[in-house]
Amino acid sequence: MSRRFLKRSFIWPVVLMLLATAAVLGLAVSRLPAPASALQIRPARAGVALPDGFYVYQGLSQRGIHIKSITPLNDGLVVQLDSASQRKMAETVLQDILPAGFVIQYCEPPHAKAWVAKLDRDRLKFG
């Protein structure tokens, strides 16, 4: 009976450590940055008004491009798309639906830049 008890008492800590390792790995993988799938629309010159976000949303969704969000950022609009594969399609559609005078370019999501800034700031504390 004591041998059986020792074997069981050894198995549970190993199982718990494996579960904890799996949870940590799952959390680490979920925190990895996804391939950025954002476009920024900016006026090419001063005096040109930004297009309405709803107009951009409607134009893209009519052509089957799924959008996560459209948010203003500094002097432009950031269009977050569902996938990186739709970024190129969205870029061509935006060039078609928007009048001349806008720059459409690839953009990193703003939250990714915030994490990088936090990491850089914390690195300075280790000096």
C-alpha positions as CSV (number, residue, x, y, z in Angstrom):
1,M,0.0,0.0,0.0
2,S,2.8,2.4,0.8
3,R,4.4,1.8,-2.6
4,R,1.2,2.6,-4.4
5,F,0.8,5.8,-2.3
6,L,4.3,6.9,-3.2
7,K,3.7,6.4,-6.9
8,R,0.4,8.4,-6.8
9,S,2.0,11.2,-4.8
10,F,4.7,11.5,-7.5
11,I,2.3,11.6,-10.4
12,W,0.2,14.5,-9.2
13,P,3.0,17.1,-8.9
14,V,4.2,16.1,-12.4
15,V,0.7,16.5,-13.9
16,L,0.3,19.8,-12.2
17,M,3.7,21.0,-13.5
18,L,2.8,19.9,-17.0
19,L,-0.5,21.8,-16.8
20,A,1.2,24.9,-15.5
21,T,3.7,24.7,-18.3
22,A,1.0,24.3,-20.9
23,A,-0.9,27.3,-19.5
24,V,2.2,29.5,-19.6
25,L,3.0,28.4,-23.1
26,G,-0.6,29.1,-24.2
27,L,-0.4,32.6,-22.6
28,A,2.9,33.3,-24.3
29,V,1.6,32.3,-27.7
30,S,-1.6,34.4,-27.3
31,R,0.6,37.4,-26.5
32,L,2.7,37.1,-29.7
33,P,2.0,39.9,-32.1
34,A,-0.2,39.0,-34.9
35,P,0.8,40.0,-38.4
36,A,-0.3,43.6,-38.7
37,S,-3.2,44.1,-40.9
38,A,-3.8,47.8,-40.7
39,L,-3.9,50.6,-43.2
40,Q,-3.6,54.3,-42.6
41,I,-5.4,56.9,-44.8
42,R,-3.8,60.3,-44.6
43,P,-4.4,63.5,-46.8
44,A,-1.5,64.0,-49.2
45,R,-1.5,67.8,-48.6
46,A,-2.9,70.2,-46.1
47,G,-6.4,71.4,-46.5
48,V,-7.8,68.0,-47.7
49,A,-10.5,66.7,-45.3
50,L,-10.4,63.1,-44.2
51,P,-13.1,60.8,-45.6
52,D,-15.9,59.8,-43.3
53,G,-15.2,56.5,-41.5
54,F,-18.7,55.2,-42.3
55,Y,-18.1,55.9,-46.0
56,V,-14.8,53.9,-45.8
57,Y,-16.5,51.1,-43.9
58,Q,-19.3,50.9,-46.3
59,G,-17.1,50.9,-49.4
60,L,-14.9,48.1,-48.0
61,S,-17.7,45.9,-46.7
62,Q,-19.6,46.1,-50.0
63,R,-16.6,44.5,-51.6
64,G,-16.3,41.7,-49.0
65,I,-13.5,43.0,-46.9
66,H,-14.1,42.5,-43.2
67,I,-13.1,45.3,-40.9
68,K,-12.3,45.2,-37.2
69,S,-12.3,49.0,-36.6
70,I,-11.7,52.4,-38.1
71,T,-10.2,54.9,-35.7
72,P,-8.8,58.4,-36.2
73,L,-5.1,58.7,-35.3
74,N,-3.2,61.9,-35.5
75,D,-3.9,63.2,-39.0
76,G,-5.4,60.1,-40.5
77,L,-7.7,57.1,-40.2
78,V,-6.4,53.7,-39.2
79,V,-8.4,50.8,-40.7
80,Q,-7.9,47.5,-38.8
81,L,-8.7,44.5,-41.0
82,D,-9.5,41.0,-40.0
83,S,-6.5,39.4,-41.7
84,A,-3.2,40.4,-43.3
85,S,-4.3,38.8,-46.6
86,Q,-7.1,41.4,-46.9
87,R,-4.7,44.3,-46.5
88,K,-3.7,44.3,-50.2
89,M,-7.3,44.0,-51.4
90,A,-8.4,46.8,-49.1
91,E,-5.6,49.0,-50.4
92,T,-6.7,48.6,-54.0
93,V,-10.4,49.2,-53.1
94,L,-9.5,52.3,-51.1
95,Q,-7.6,53.7,-54.1
96,D,-10.7,53.1,-56.2
97,I,-13.3,54.6,-53.8
98,L,-11.4,57.6,-52.4
99,P,-10.7,60.7,-54.5
100,A,-7.2,61.7,-55.4
101,G,-5.2,63.4,-52.7
102,F,-5.0,60.6,-50.1
103,V,-2.0,58.5,-49.1
104,I,-2.9,54.9,-48.2
105,Q,-0.1,53.0,-46.5
106,Y,0.7,50.0,-44.3
107,C,0.6,50.8,-40.6
108,E,1.3,49.1,-37.4
109,P,-1.6,49.0,-34.9
110,P,-1.2,51.7,-32.3
111,H,-1.4,49.2,-29.4
112,A,1.7,47.4,-30.7
113,K,3.7,50.6,-30.5
114,A,2.5,51.2,-27.0
115,W,3.9,47.8,-25.9
116,V,7.2,48.5,-27.5
117,A,7.4,51.8,-25.8
118,K,6.7,50.1,-22.4
119,L,9.4,47.6,-23.0
120,D,11.9,50.3,-23.9
121,R,11.0,52.3,-20.9
122,D,11.4,49.3,-18.5
123,R,14.7,48.4,-20.1
124,L,16.1,51.8,-19.0
125,K,15.4,50.9,-15.3
126,F,17.8,47.9,-15.4
127,G,20.9,50.2,-16.1
